[in-house]
């Protein structure tokens, strides 16, 4: 076996231009796959990050009744003692290391009006200090404004403010139905406008302090939901089960983000489509090896005849040409993986601004997408590309193996 491998490697250098063409073809395919995987990883991470931090958290704790009609954002079904629940979760030694952040939040829909202009909007109420680490809206405040610092203050999405003709310093009047069914009016001073780059956010969101929302909606010490952000969002299902077992309260619903809405299914579908496309790209990149190996077999009939006359068996001849095709794929894929991963490293830190392309989608995406780094994918792509190169080399290798010594010598 070792002498066959040495022969196969030596044969690659016999026609350097042809081998370089095969290397380049496979390298480009693998490079494209690695770079596209990094882009897709960054895109999906941005989607999950913004969807969860803006809406569901990685895990959402609410009442079971709220969970049954969560799309309506009801404020009449509340978690009665959220602080005790938070303390119980953080006291668990197995759960505490998994949790990155936990906060109470109330989200409710309103219809805003200003000087004859009407606009449906969504209020997000949370602890300003905690929401700084969650929503990061302080980073998006436009010049002339600031983030919420105390009660009675609010910040609005820039597009929402423009639609209503509001600016920093104006008073935002909010009318909403409280938890007891009464109609309540509140006024908030606009201290800042934010432009997050997420159209669905800038177009209809305003933020107020949680204490103001509790007083305004008459919830007392109760809250609508407890959001938990994990250090690894992939662990959401397992941690949600553990919290459910810990709380053991049928009146509460502990729901991971994967079970809320259609985003989890959307992400899974996109991952499957991307994986299928990448495999197709690898096959296309390796397909040129079939043509090269076919030409190699035709050009080396005399050599095949001599090797067979010297006693080289059919299985050995088959393995010889399979090794050549596989090495073509291996070297090319290694080059492509190294270059592609290097590009990913650069784009992981620099990112690419897709603001113009993503702004009209209405998805919770950052304008700047940062590539993810996954060395295991690059290694797996090298293995897969090498295997595909071996597979596409089977037909010409079989042709060489089935050629008789007499036939090969006569054709020269």
C-alpha positions, 0 to 999 in steps of 0.5 A: 500500500505504501508504494502505491501512495508514493507512486500516486504522489510522484505522479501528481508532479509529472504534469504540474500545470494539470495538477495546479488546475485541479488544485485551483478548482478544488481550492476555490470550491472549498474557499467559497464553502468556508467563507460562505459558512462563516457568513451564514454563521454570522448572519444566523447569529445576528438573527438569533441575537437580535430576535432573542434580546429584543423579544423572547430572550433565550428563555422566557418565563411567563404565566401559562395563560400568557404563553397561550396568547403571547402574540397579544402581549396581555398585561392582565396575566402576570408573574406575581413574585418575579424576584423570588423566581430569579433568586431561586434560579440563581441559587441553583449551582448547576444553572447559575454558570449557564446564565449570562443575564436575567431581567424582568420586562413588560412589553405592551402595544399602544396607539400613539397620537401627536398633532393628528398623526397616529402610529401603532407602537410597542413599549418595552419596559425594563430596568435601564441599567440591565437593558443597557447590556441587553438592547444596547440602545445607548449605542444607537442614540442619535446626536443631541439625545441620551439614554434613559436615566430616570423615571418619566423618560423615554427613547424612541426609534428614529423612524417612529419619531419622524412619523409622529413629528416628535423630537428630543425634548417633546412629551410622548403621551401614551394611553393603554389598558392597565392590568385591571382593565382601566384606561390609563394615560401617562406622559414621558419626556423624550430624551433620545432617539435611536437608530439601531439599523433594524427597521422593525425596531426603529419603526415602532419601538419606544423604551421606558423604565420598568418602574414606570410601566408597573405603576402605569399598568398597575401591576404592583410588584408583578411583571409580565415576563422574566427573560434569561440570556444564556452564555450559549443559546444552543443550550436553551432547550436543556436549560429550560427543562432544568428550570421547569423542573426546579420551579415545578409550578404548573402556573408558569411557562418556561419556554426556550426561544426555539419554541416561540414563533417560527424563527427556529424553523426558519434558521433550521431551514436556512442551515439545511439549504446552505449545507445542500448548496455547499455540498453541490459547490464541492461536487462542482469543484471536484468534478474537474478531477474526473476530466483530469483523471480521464485524460491521465488514464488515456495518456498513460495507457503504455504505463498501465500496460507495463505495470500490469505486465509486471504483475500489478493487480487490478485492485492495486491499479484501482487504488493507485488512480484513486489515491491520485484523485484523492490527493488532488482533492486533499491538496486543493482543499487544504489550500482553499481551507487555509485561505478561506479561514484566513478571510473569515478571521479578517471578516470576523473582526472587521465585518461587512456592512450590509445596511443597504441590502438588509435595511428593507428586509424587516428582519432583526439583523445588524447592519454589520455582519461579522463572520463566525469562526468554526475551525471544525467546519474547515477541517470537515470541509477538507475531509469531505472535499477529499472524499468527493475527489476520491468518489469522482475519480472512481470511474476513470480509475475503474477504466484503468483497472479494467484495462488489460495489459495487451489492450493497453500496449496495443493502443500505444 
